Amino acid sequence: MFLRAKTRIKDGKEHRYWSVVENRRVSGGKTIQRQVLYLGEIGGGQQAQWSRALETFDEGTGRMTPIALFPEDCAAPEVLGEAAQIRLKDFELRRPRQWGACWLALDLWEQLQLDAFWQERLPSSRKGTSWLSVLKTLTCYRLIDPGSEWRLHRQWWDRSAMGDLLGEDAKLAESHKLYRCLDKLLEHKEALFTHLKERWKTLFNPRFDVLLYDLTSTYFECDPPSEGKRKHGYSRDKRGDCPQVVIALVVTPDGFPLAYEVLPGNTADSTTLQAFLRKIEAQYGRAERIWVMDRGIPTEAVLAEMRQSDPPVCYLVGTPKGRLSKLEQALLDKSWREVREGVAVKLLPKDEETYVLAQSRARTHKERAIRQRKLKWLWARLQQLATMKLKRQEL
């Protein structure tokens, strides 16, 4: 990488704009240039400010001396301290690293007081491995550029400033240390969620009155093991040939996770809700709370238990399609009520429940556009078939 300046004449005055550029070799032996960072124009005020900020260390005297850096074809202004001219054509960036995002992620770590939480629970190993630093690296990696632990070990560590910020070398990011650190976290999961909830409550004073509950799955392209949670089950990824695990998650409307669980791959959606109701009540107390779920998650027995609990647990769940047909006439007799611009609802109280029929103008336009696009493709395909000459086959 190197610095490149572009000169532009504007209003009779010459302006110089700077960029950080890298060379990339492509097919055919050619080399192209890609702009990595645009620096813009550096004015005199910025030059003077940089002159006061930049210092050089003299190993002989052990003193710091202010110095200003300028290109060799540009005269240095009169500033405090010395000035040095550099050859920009010979200037290169070697081992550039991402610093700002790593620093911000560690600052967020401090705001959540995670050092105090993990220091006793995650002591260093007898060989001197700082598991706390390993965990910080894993957390920052997940926040900044999520990927596999192997990618962190082979690529991301060298491209980030985590080593400089933590005072650690590349041994910290060895792949086996990353995996072992993850194993050490599982036993502290409940305590960690309680700590994060308290910090979140202190910082933002949130409410847990609306909770979103859903399930997903992830599959493995391997033979199913004899033990463990990897099982064959209903695959949302259309990969019924692969074993999978089911992941259940409870989040707030802001996306803050309150609880999660990794379940065997053959777990039915309708059997998971009761355990999570007890988990949330034990950790966050029994309060007025609204659960939002897909129609396939709760059973009628679970919904009845939620209504009969003290205090009752409110919920918003999709109505089974078979029941909608029975309510069609009653809903048609109701009038629409606009709750916000573009969204109208009909409310139908019935059998201790309130049925809500929602109509979204934006959603209507979206679905209409999807059908029209499909219809255009089918019409074009029919025209192609009409012009095709079919070969006759003699029997």
N, C-alpha and C positions, 0 to 999 in steps of 0.2 A: 504494500500500500504506500501511497505517496500523496503529497499535497499538490493541488493543481489550481492555478489562478487564471481567471478569465477577466479580460479588460474590456470595459464598455465606456464609450464616450456619451455622456448625458449632460445636456445644457452647457456644452463646451468644456466640461470637466471630466477627467479620467477617473473611473471607479474600478476597483479590483475586488473580485468576489472569489472566495476560497472554498474549496471542496476537498474532502478526503476521497481518493479514488484508488481502486484496486484493479490489477490486471488478472484476467481469467483466460486460460487457454481452452479453446473450443476445438471441435473437429476440424480436420484439414490443416492442423498446425497453426491456425490463426489465433491471435490474442485480441480480446476485446477489453474495454475499460468499463467498469461499473462504479457509479457514484455511491459511496458508502455513507457519507455524512456531508451535509451542506453547512458550511460555516458562515456564509454571507460575507458582508463587507466589514472590515475592521477599521473603525474610525480612530481619529487621534485620541479621543477621550478613552476609548478602550485600550489603546496602546499605552497610554500613561498609567491606566489602572493595572494593566498586566505588568508593567514595569515595576510597580510597587509590590506586586504579588509574587513575581518570580524571583527565586534566589538560587545561588549556587553554593555548594559546600566545598570549601578549600580544605583538603585533607592535611596539608602542611600546617596551617594555622588553626584548623578546627573551628573556623568562623564561617558564618553565612553572609554572603554578599549579594545585594540586590543587583539584578541584571535584566536587561531588555533584549529580546530577540527580534530581529528584522531580516527580511530577505536581502540578499547580497546586492540587488539592484535598487534598493530603497534606502535613502539616507535616514538615519535614526534621529528623531527629534531630541531636543534638550530635555532630558529627564534625569531624575535622581538616580545615581549609581551608574554602572557601566552598561555598555550596549555591545551586543555581539551580532554580527551578520552571518546568516546561514545560507547554504546552497540548497534551495528547495528542490532542485532536480535530483539531488542525492539523498533527500530526506525520505525515510521509510518508517512505517509502523510495524513493529515486530511483536508478536504475541499480544495483540489487542484483546482486552478483556472487558466484560460487562461489569460495571461497577455500581452505577446509580441504582439499578433495580435491586441488586444484592444488598446494598446499604439500606434501602427503604424496607425490604423484607425483614432484615434484622431489627430495624427500628420498630416495626409492627410486632415482632417477637417480644421486644422489651415492653411495649405498651400492654401486651397481654400478660406480662409477668410470668412468662413460661420458664425463665431460668430458675426462679424460686420454686416452681412446681416440680421441675425435673431433676434438680441437683441431687436430692436425696434418693429419688427413685431410679436414677440412671447414673450411678457412679462410674468412674473410669475403670478400665480393666487392669489386671495385674501387669500387663505388658505396656501399659501407658496409653491405650487407645481412649480418647475422649469421646464417649458415646454421646455426650451432649452436643459436641461439635458435629458429629455425624448426623444427629437428628436435625440440627439447624440446617445443615446442607441439604438433607432430604426435603425439609419443609420449604426452604427457599426455592429449590428446584421445582417442586410441585406447584408453587405459586407463580413462578416466572415463566418456566418453559417445561411443562409436564411431559414426562416420557418414562421410559423404563429405567431401572437401576443400571442396567448394562450401558445404556446410552450416557447416563450421568458419569459413569466410570470412564468410558472411552472418549467422550467428546466434551460434555458440558463443563466439567470441572476445569479443564484447561482454558475454556473460553469465558469463564466467570472470574470474579475477584474474590470468591469465597475464601481461598487460601490466604490472601492478604488480609482480609477482614477478620478472619478467625485466628491468624497466626499459625496455620497448619500447612503441611506439605501434601503432595499427591497421595501419600500412603493413606490418608484419611478417606479417600474416595475409592479404595479397593472394593471390588464387587462383593466379596464375601463379607466385608464389614457392613456394607449397606444392607444386605439381606439379614444379617444377624441383628442389626439394630431394629429392624422392623419386627422381628420376633420378640424383642424385649418390650415392645410397646403394648401388646395385646392385653396383658393383665392389668394395665392401668387405664383402660378405655373408659370405664364408668367414671373414675375420678377425674379424668381429663375433661369429659363432657360437663361435669359439675363445675369444675374450675372455669372453663370457658363461658359457661352460662352466667356465673357470678361476675366475671370481668365484663361480659357484654352488658349485663344489667347495670353495672356501675358506670360504664362509659356512655351508654345510650338509653338506659331505662326503657327497654322494650317490653312488649306484652306478648304473651304466648296464647292469645285468644283464637287465632286461626292457624291450623296446622295442615300441611299437605302431606299425604301419605301415598306412596306408590312403590311398585316393585319393578325391577329390571333383572336381566340375567346376562351373564357372560360365559362363553363356551371355550372349551379347550380342544385342540386338535390332537387328541391322544386317546389311547385305550383307557377305559374307565378303571380306576384302581379298585382294589378289593375293599378298601376302607376309605373313610373321609367323606367330604361333602360333594365331591364331583359325581353327579348322577345324571342319568338320562331323564328328561322330562319335557314339558311343553316348551318349545324353543321360540322365543320372540324374534330370533335372528334367522329363522327358517333353516336351522342346522340341527335337526333332530338326530343326525348321525353322530353328534359329538356330545360328550358329557358336559355338564354345565353346573354353575352355582347360581342361586337366586339371591339378589341383594335387595333388602327392604330398607327404605329410607324415610325419615320424618324430617321435614324442613318447614321453616316459616315462610310467609310470602316474600320475605326479603332474601331468601336463599340460605339462611343460617341453618345448618343441620343440627337437630336436637338428639337424634338417635339413629343408629343404623345396625343392621345385622346381616351376616352372611349365612344363608340357609342352604340346606341340601338342594341339589338341582331338581329333584322330583317333588318339591314342596308345592302344594296347591295354594293359590293366592288367598282363597277364602279361609285358610287355617292360620293365617299369620297375624290378623288384626288384634285378637284378644291379648296376645302377649305384649304387643306394643302399647295397648291401652294401659296395661298394668305398669309397664316400664316408664311411660311418661308420667303417670300419676305418682309413682314412687319417687321420681326425680324432680318433678316440677310441681307437685301438689295437685289436689283436686280443685279445679276451678272451672268457671264457665269457659268452655272451649269449643270451637267448631272444627270438626274433622272434614277435610275435602278428599274424596276418594273416587276411583273408578267404580263402575257398577259391578265388576266381577270380584271385588275384594271382600266386602262384607256379606255375610249370609243373613237371612231373615232372623235367625235366632240371635245373632250378634247385635243386629239393629234393635231388636226387642230388649235385649239386655242393656243397651246404651240408653234407651228411652226410660227404662225402669230404675236406673241407678239413681243415687241420691248424692249430689244434684244430678239431674239428667244431663247426658252428654249429647250435645247437638252435632249434627252431621249434615253434609251436603254430598249426595251420592247420585250417580246416574241411575235413572229409572230403567228397569228391564223393558225391552221393546214390547214384550207380550202384554205388559200392563198398560203401556201407552195407548194401545188400541182401545182398551176399555174406558180410558179417560178422555178419549178424543172428543166426544160430544160435549162433555162438561167443560172442556177447555175452549171449545169453539164458542160457547155461550158467554165466556168471559171477555172483557174488554182489555186492550193493551194499555200498559202503564209505562211511560218512558222514564227510565232510571238515570240515564245520562244520554248525551248526544249519540245517536246511532244505535242505542241499545234499548229495547223494550221487553217487558215481561208480562206474563199472566200468572196469577197466584190462585191455587185451588186447594183450600183446606179440606182434608178428608182423612178419616181414621187416624187421628192424632198426628198426622203429618201434613206438611204443606208442599204441594207439587208446584214447581216453578218451570214454566215454559219460556225460554229466552229466545229472542230474535235479534241478531246482530246484522246491521246493514253491511258492515265491512265483510263479515263472514259470508253473507249472501252473495256479494259481488265476487268474492274469491272463488266460491264453489261454482258460480255461474261461469266464470272465466275458465276454470278447469274443464268443465263439460264442453264449452265451446271449442277449446283447444283440441280436446279429444275428438269432437265431432268433425273438425276441419281435417284432422289427420285421417279419419275414416273415410271422409268424402274424397280426399285426394287419392287414397289407396283404391277406392272403388273406381275412380277414373282411370287409374293405371291398369287395373284388371280389365276394364272395358276395352282398352286399346291393345291388349295382349293377344297374340295369335296362338291359339292352343293347337298342339299337334294331335292329329287323330291317330289312334292306335287301332290296328286291325286285330280282331280276336281270332 
